[in-house]
Amino acid sequence: MKKNTMTLMAAGVCAAVVAQVANAAMVAQWDFQTTTNGGTAAVAAATGSTANTTPKVYVANFGSGTLYLDGTNYSSNFFLPATGGTNAEIGGQTGTALNATGDMSTTLTSPAALAILGGLSNGSPATTAANGKAMVFKFSMTNLQDLVISFAAQRSATGFTGIAIDTSANGTSWSSWTTLTSAYTAGTPNVYSGAIKDSFVNTGVVSLSATASLNNASTAYVRFTFTGGSSTSGNNRMDNFQFNATAIPAPGAVALIGLAGMVSSRRRRN
């Protein structure tokens, strides 16, 4: 009876530890609409002589984190004219319900998603001023590991064909996570390789495999650098960013794993 009790205790300890280790955590979410928690909503670039109110900094709509496009926190300063939308490099456009979970908004009416625009067109072959510019997410991974990012994406025929995604725990040393590439085909979802495609809304969900480069980082950065845009009107729309991670087991939980193993081993020997 005593052995059975010990076995049950060991099993219970293991189950509790596994549950803790597998505990997924939402770090931050951006749907570019919900403001009830202090998040920032997207605003379309102005037209005519109207003053621009499009934000260059987006506080997470859920969780905790900030997206920068203003030249701070290792981001580029995306151009936005004081009035009108001529050569603007950011704006707000029609959104999607793809990758929206929980309390995230599923309203599609513009402005409901972040748009990265080509900006001033120059050079031959055609290129745009926003090529090579980067937006940066800043957040905390304290007590968290194995960050996963997913988001909905769409691009126009002359939008950016590549997005290099890098990570950093200090803003100085950067590690490559992945590079998304997209080849435009008329009449098909114009998203990035590996994306889950939805032909009706012409948008796809991109999901990045977990990275360990930011495990337990008190300040974490993820940088998106855009390349391959070829016209002022070219654009890439992004919506419903989800940053999720896994809780790091407390030291006591690791010790319990060892204790459970000792109990199981002793029972087998007996």
C-alpha positions in Angstrom: 0.0 0.0 0.0 2.8 2.3 0.8 4.5 1.7 -2.5 1.2 2.4 -4.3 0.8 5.7 -2.4 4.4 6.7 -3.3 3.7 5.9 -6.9 0.6 7.9 -6.9 2.4 10.8 -5.3 5.1 10.6 -8.0 2.6 10.6 -10.7 0.8 13.6 -9.2 4.1 15.5 -8.9 5.0 14.7 -12.5 1.5 15.8 -13.8 1.7 19.0 -11.9 5.2 19.8 -13.2 4.2 18.9 -16.8 1.2 21.2 -16.5 3.5 24.0 -15.4 6.0 23.4 -18.1 3.4 23.3 -20.8 1.7 26.5 -19.5 1.4 28.8 -22.6 1.3 32.5 -22.0 0.1 35.3 -24.2 2.8 38.0 -24.3 1.2 40.6 -26.5 -1.4 41.0 -29.2 -2.0 43.7 -31.8 -5.3 43.9 -33.6 -4.8 47.6 -34.3 -8.4 48.4 -33.2 -9.1 47.6 -29.5 -8.4 50.5 -27.2 -10.2 49.4 -24.0 -6.9 48.2 -22.5 -4.9 51.3 -23.6 -3.9 49.8 -27.0 -3.3 52.0 -30.1 -5.7 51.9 -33.0 -4.6 52.2 -36.7 -5.4 55.4 -38.5 -5.4 55.7 -42.3 -3.0 58.2 -43.9 -4.8 61.5 -44.6 -5.9 62.7 -48.0 -5.9 66.2 -49.5 -4.7 68.9 -47.0 -5.9 67.0 -43.9 -3.4 66.7 -41.1 -2.1 63.2 -40.5 -2.9 61.4 -37.3 -1.5 58.0 -38.2 0.4 56.7 -35.2 4.1 55.6 -35.5 4.0 53.9 -32.1 1.4 51.1 -31.3 0.9 50.0 -27.8 -0.3 46.3 -27.7 -4.1 46.0 -27.7 -3.8 43.0 -25.3 -0.9 41.9 -23.1 2.2 44.1 -22.8 4.5 45.4 -25.6 5.0 48.2 -28.1 5.6 48.4 -31.8 7.8 51.2 -33.1 8.0 52.8 -36.5 9.3 56.2 -35.4 13.0 55.8 -35.3 13.3 54.9 -31.7 14.1 51.5 -30.1 16.2 50.5 -33.1 13.3 51.0 -35.6 13.4 53.1 -38.7 11.5 56.4 -39.0 8.8 55.7 -41.5 7.9 58.8 -43.4 4.5 60.4 -42.9 3.8 63.8 -44.4 2.3 66.4 -42.0 -0.7 66.7 -44.3 -2.1 64.4 -47.0 -0.9 60.9 -47.9 1.6 61.7 -50.6 4.6 59.3 -50.3 3.4 58.1 -46.9 5.2 54.9 -45.7 2.6 53.8 -43.1 -1.2 53.8 -42.8 -4.3 51.9 -41.9 -6.3 49.7 -44.3 -9.0 47.0 -44.3 -8.4 44.3 -41.8 -9.2 40.6 -41.5 -10.6 38.1 -39.0 -7.8 35.6 -39.7 -5.7 34.9 -36.6 -8.0 36.9 -34.3 -8.7 34.9 -31.2 -10.2 35.6 -27.8 -11.2 39.3 -27.4 -9.3 40.4 -30.6 -11.5 42.4 -33.0 -12.9 40.8 -36.1 -14.1 44.0 -37.6 -12.7 44.4 -41.1 -13.7 48.0 -42.0 -10.7 50.2 -42.7 -8.7 51.3 -40.8 -8.4 47.9 -39.1 -4.9 46.7 -40.0 -1.4 48.2 -40.2 -0.2 49.0 -43.7 3.4 49.4 -44.7 3.5 51.5 -47.9 6.2 52.0 -50.6 6.7 55.7 -50.1 8.6 57.8 -52.6 9.4 55.8 -55.8 12.8 56.3 -57.2 15.6 54.6 -59.2 15.8 52.2 -62.1 14.7 49.5 -61.7 11.9 50.9 -59.7 12.4 50.9 -55.9 10.8 52.8 -53.0 12.0 54.8 -50.1 10.7 52.4 -47.5 12.9 49.5 -48.8 15.3 48.6 -46.1 13.3 50.2 -43.3 12.4 48.2 -40.2 9.7 48.2 -37.6 10.5 46.9 -34.1 8.4 45.2 -31.4 9.6 45.6 -27.8 8.3 43.5 -25.0 9.5 41.3 -22.0 10.2 37.6 -22.0 11.0 37.5 -18.2 10.2 33.9 -17.0 9.2 33.0 -20.5 10.7 30.9 -23.3 10.2 29.7 -26.8 8.5 32.7 -28.4 6.1 32.0 -31.2 4.7 34.8 -33.5 1.8 34.5 -35.9 0.0 37.2 -37.9 -2.2 37.7 -40.9 -0.5 39.2 -44.0 -1.3 40.4 -47.5 0.6 42.3 -50.2 -0.2 44.1 -53.4 1.6 43.4 -56.7 4.2 46.0 -56.1 4.4 45.6 -52.3 7.4 44.3 -50.4 8.5 40.8 -51.5 10.7 40.1 -48.5 10.6 40.6 -44.7 13.7 39.7 -42.7 12.8 39.0 -39.1 15.6 39.3 -36.5 15.7 39.1 -32.7 17.8 40.8 -30.0 17.9 40.9 -26.2 19.9 44.2 -26.1 19.2 46.0 -29.4 22.8 45.8 -30.3 23.4 42.1 -31.2 20.8 40.7 -33.6 20.1 37.1 -34.6 18.3 36.1 -37.7 15.0 34.3 -37.1 13.7 33.9 -40.6 13.1 35.7 -43.9 9.7 35.6 -45.4 9.4 35.8 -49.2 6.5 36.3 -51.5 6.0 36.0 -55.3 2.9 37.8 -56.6 0.5 35.8 -58.7 -2.6 37.5 -59.9 -5.9 36.0 -58.6 -4.2 34.0 -55.8 -3.5 34.9 -52.2 -0.5 37.2 -52.2 1.1 36.2 -49.0 4.4 34.7 -47.9 5.8 31.3 -48.4 4.6 28.8 -45.7 1.5 30.9 -44.9 -1.9 29.3 -44.5 -3.9 30.8 -47.4 -7.5 31.9 -47.6 -8.5 32.7 -51.2 -11.7 34.4 -50.2 -10.1 37.3 -48.3 -6.8 37.1 -50.3 -4.9 37.0 -47.0 -2.8 34.4 -45.3 -1.6 33.6 -41.7 2.1 33.4 -41.2 3.3 31.4 -38.2 6.9 31.4 -37.1 8.5 28.4 -35.4 9.6 28.9 -31.8 12.8 30.7 -31.1 15.0 30.3 -28.0 17.0 33.4 -28.7 14.9 35.6 -26.4 14.4 33.1 -23.5 14.0 34.9 -20.2 15.1 38.3 -21.7 14.0 41.2 -19.6 13.8 43.3 -22.7 13.2 41.6 -26.0 13.2 43.0 -29.5 11.8 41.6 -32.8 12.7 43.5 -36.0 10.8 43.3 -39.3 12.9 44.7 -42.2 11.0 45.2 -45.5 12.6 44.8 -49.0 11.5 44.4 -52.6 8.8 47.2 -52.8 8.6 48.6 -56.3 6.0 51.4 -56.3 4.6 54.2 -54.2 1.2 52.5 -54.1 2.6 49.1 -53.2 1.6 48.0 -49.7 1.7 45.1 -47.2 -1.1 44.8 -44.8 -0.6 43.1 -41.4 -3.1 42.3 -38.8 -3.8 40.3 -35.6 -0.2 39.8 -34.4 0.0 37.2 -31.6 3.2 36.8 -29.5 2.9 33.7 -27.4 5.5 31.9 -25.2 5.8 29.2 -22.6 6.4 29.7 -18.9 9.9 28.7 -17.6 9.5 26.1 -14.8 10.4 27.5 -11.4 13.6 26.0 -9.8 11.4 24.2 -7.3 9.5 22.5 -10.2 12.8 21.2 -11.6 13.6 19.8 -8.2 10.3 18.0 -8.0 10.9 16.4 -11.4 14.1 14.9 -9.9 12.2 13.8 -6.7 9.5 12.1 -8.8 12.1 10.3 -10.8 13.9 9.0 -7.7 10.6 7.7 -6.3 9.8 5.9 -9.6 13.3 4.4 -9.8 13.1 3.2 -6.2 9.8 1.5 -6.8 11.1 -0.3 -9.9 14.1 -1.6 -8.0 11.8 -2.9 -5.2 
